Amino acid sequence: CCPLVPPPGAPPPSNVRLQAFWAARSDAEQALARTLAPLAAPCTLEALEALSSAALPADNLVQAAAQLLVDAGAQVYALDIADISVPVAHKLQVDMKDQASLDAALAALPATVHSLFNCAGVPNPPFSAADAVMINFAGLRYLTENLIPRIPAGGAIVSIASTAGMGWKQNLARVREFLALDNRLETAAQWLQ
């Protein structure tokens, strides 16, 4: 979970520096860098805050995303239930399936968030189907919808997901029913029972 802002007094990173950094990365990291590049580019013009959320110990993709943002000179707010190994500016312990935990994180985040990076996700199994939906969707939805008013025009929301989420088309009627609910986690948990 990470916001981007160049450190105080530091010049914003140049696109050349970012391109050189990305060129030295693996194919997967380069693909991620291409996804993040349009969002990191404003760092060359002004301070940029970004937020990334991760529900469990950051896997390689989440670690790579957070590290790319930090290496781009960003100030990063990281939200994770586990320890965060990337040297971000602000670390907030958050349980993505607990609304009180999310509310505490929302209260600790800045008034303006220019970019939101959603990177939460757990597999089912070994996690229960209910926990996977609460973490992978309901918690992210709650966080995202509560941050939208803080994202100014020109801001962005990026969601990184695995192929596990591709089954939504086969369950479109149930997905629409779920989306029609309010975004409170209690409502989602009741619907899942």
C-alpha positions as CSV (number, residue, x, y, z in Angstrom):
1,C,0.0,0.0,0.0
2,C,1.8,3.0,-1.1
3,P,1.4,6.8,-1.9
4,L,3.9,8.6,-4.1
5,V,5.4,12.0,-3.1
6,P,9.0,13.0,-3.8
7,P,10.8,13.4,-0.4
8,P,11.0,17.0,0.9
9,G,13.7,18.9,-1.0
10,A,14.3,16.1,-3.5
11,P,13.9,16.8,-7.2
12,P,11.1,14.8,-8.8
13,P,12.4,11.8,-10.7
14,S,12.9,12.2,-14.4
15,N,11.2,10.0,-17.0
16,V,14.8,9.0,-18.1
17,R,15.6,7.8,-14.6
18,L,12.4,5.8,-14.4
19,Q,12.9,4.3,-17.9
20,A,16.4,3.2,-17.0
21,F,15.1,1.7,-13.7
22,W,12.4,-0.2,-15.6
23,A,14.7,-1.4,-18.3
24,A,16.8,-3.2,-15.7
25,R,13.8,-5.2,-14.5
26,S,12.3,-8.6,-15.4
27,D,9.5,-9.0,-18.0
28,A,6.9,-9.1,-15.2
29,E,8.3,-6.0,-13.5
30,Q,8.5,-4.3,-16.9
31,A,4.8,-5.1,-17.5
32,L,4.0,-3.7,-14.1
33,A,6.1,-0.6,-14.8
34,R,4.3,0.0,-18.1
35,T,1.0,-0.1,-16.2
36,L,2.3,2.3,-13.5
37,A,4.3,4.6,-15.9
38,P,1.4,6.9,-16.8
39,L,0.7,7.4,-13.1
40,A,4.3,7.9,-12.1
41,A,5.0,10.4,-14.9
42,P,3.3,13.3,-13.0
43,C,6.1,13.0,-10.4
44,T,8.2,14.9,-12.9
45,L,5.8,17.8,-12.7
46,E,4.6,17.9,-9.1
47,A,4.4,15.9,-5.9
48,L,2.2,12.9,-6.3
49,E,0.6,10.9,-3.6
50,A,-0.6,7.4,-4.3
51,L,-2.1,4.6,-2.2
52,S,-1.8,0.9,-2.6
53,S,-3.6,-1.6,-0.4
54,A,-2.5,-5.1,0.2
55,A,-4.4,-7.5,2.5
56,L,-1.7,-10.0,3.3
57,P,2.0,-10.3,3.2
58,A,3.0,-8.6,0.0
59,D,3.6,-11.1,-2.8
60,N,6.2,-10.5,-5.5
61,L,3.7,-8.4,-7.6
62,V,2.7,-6.2,-4.7
63,Q,6.3,-5.9,-3.6
64,A,7.4,-4.9,-7.1
65,A,4.6,-2.3,-7.4
66,A,5.5,-0.8,-4.1
67,Q,9.2,-0.8,-4.8
68,L,8.7,0.8,-8.2
69,L,6.7,3.6,-6.6
70,V,9.3,4.2,-3.9
71,D,12.1,4.0,-6.5
72,A,10.2,6.6,-8.5
73,G,10.6,9.0,-5.6
74,A,7.1,8.6,-4.2
75,Q,5.9,9.0,-0.6
76,V,4.0,5.7,-0.1
77,Y,1.3,4.9,2.5
78,A,1.3,1.1,2.7
79,L,-1.7,-0.7,4.1
80,D,-1.1,-4.4,5.0
81,I,-2.1,-6.9,7.7
82,A,1.5,-8.1,7.9
83,D,4.9,-6.5,8.1
84,I,5.8,-4.4,5.1
85,S,9.4,-5.0,3.8
86,V,9.5,-2.2,1.2
87,P,10.9,1.0,2.7
88,V,7.7,3.1,2.4
89,A,7.1,6.4,4.1
90,H,4.1,5.3,6.1
91,K,3.0,1.8,7.2
92,L,-0.5,1.2,8.4
93,Q,-1.6,-2.3,9.7
94,V,-5.0,-3.0,8.1
95,D,-7.2,-6.0,8.0
96,M,-9.1,-5.7,4.7
97,K,-12.1,-7.7,6.0
98,D,-12.5,-5.6,9.1
99,Q,-14.4,-2.3,8.6
100,A,-13.1,-0.7,11.9
101,S,-9.6,-1.4,10.7
102,L,-10.3,0.1,7.3
103,D,-11.9,3.1,9.0
104,A,-8.8,3.7,11.1
105,A,-6.7,3.6,8.0
106,L,-8.9,6.0,6.2
107,A,-8.6,8.4,9.1
108,A,-4.8,8.2,9.0
109,L,-4.5,8.8,5.2
110,P,-4.0,12.2,3.7
111,A,-6.9,14.4,2.6
112,T,-5.8,14.2,-1.0
113,V,-4.8,10.9,-2.6
114,H,-3.9,11.2,-6.2
115,S,-3.6,7.5,-7.0
116,L,-5.0,4.4,-5.4
117,F,-3.2,1.1,-6.1
118,N,-5.4,-1.9,-5.1
119,C,-3.2,-5.0,-4.7
120,A,-5.1,-7.1,-2.1
121,G,-5.9,-10.7,-2.7
122,V,-5.9,-14.1,-1.2
123,P,-6.4,-17.5,-2.8
124,N,-9.4,-19.8,-2.1
125,P,-8.2,-22.4,-0.9
126,P,-6.5,-22.2,1.5
127,F,-8.7,-19.2,2.6
128,S,-12.4,-19.7,2.8
129,A,-14.5,-18.4,0.0
130,A,-16.1,-15.9,2.3
131,D,-12.7,-14.6,3.5
132,A,-11.5,-14.4,-0.1
133,V,-14.5,-12.3,-1.2
134,M,-14.3,-10.1,1.9
135,I,-10.6,-9.4,1.3
136,N,-10.4,-9.5,-2.5
137,F,-13.6,-7.5,-3.2
138,A,-15.6,-6.2,-0.3
139,G,-12.7,-4.6,1.7
140,L,-11.2,-3.1,-1.5
141,R,-14.6,-1.8,-2.6
142,Y,-15.2,-0.1,0.8
143,L,-11.7,1.4,0.8
144,T,-11.9,2.5,-2.8
145,E,-15.4,4.1,-2.5
146,N,-14.4,5.9,0.6
147,L,-11.2,7.3,-1.1
148,I,-12.9,8.4,-4.3
149,P,-13.9,11.8,-2.9
150,R,-10.2,12.4,-2.0
151,I,-9.0,11.7,-5.5
152,P,-8.8,14.9,-7.5
153,A,-9.5,15.3,-11.2
154,G,-6.7,13.5,-13.1
155,G,-6.2,11.0,-10.3
156,A,-6.3,7.3,-10.9
157,I,-7.3,4.0,-9.4
158,V,-5.2,0.9,-10.4
159,S,-6.3,-2.6,-9.4
160,I,-3.8,-5.5,-9.7
161,A,-5.5,-8.9,-9.7
162,S,-4.8,-12.5,-10.5
163,T,-6.7,-14.6,-13.0
164,A,-8.8,-16.0,-10.1
165,G,-11.2,-13.1,-10.6
166,M,-12.0,-14.0,-14.2
167,G,-15.0,-16.1,-13.2
168,W,-17.3,-13.2,-12.7
169,K,-19.0,-13.6,-16.1
170,Q,-20.3,-17.0,-15.3
171,N,-21.8,-15.5,-12.1
172,L,-23.0,-12.2,-13.5
173,A,-26.5,-12.3,-11.9
174,R,-25.0,-12.9,-8.5
175,V,-22.3,-10.3,-9.0
176,R,-25.0,-7.7,-9.9
177,E,-27.0,-8.6,-6.8
178,F,-23.9,-8.2,-4.7
179,L,-22.9,-4.9,-6.3
180,A,-26.4,-3.5,-5.6
181,L,-25.7,-3.8,-1.8
182,D,-24.3,-0.9,0.1
183,N,-20.5,-1.1,0.6
184,R,-20.5,-1.9,4.4
185,L,-18.5,-5.0,5.2
186,E,-21.3,-6.2,7.6
187,T,-23.7,-6.2,4.7
188,A,-21.3,-8.1,2.5
189,A,-20.7,-10.7,5.2
190,Q,-24.5,-11.2,5.7
191,W,-25.0,-11.6,2.0
192,L,-22.2,-14.2,1.8
193,Q,-23.9,-16.4,4.5
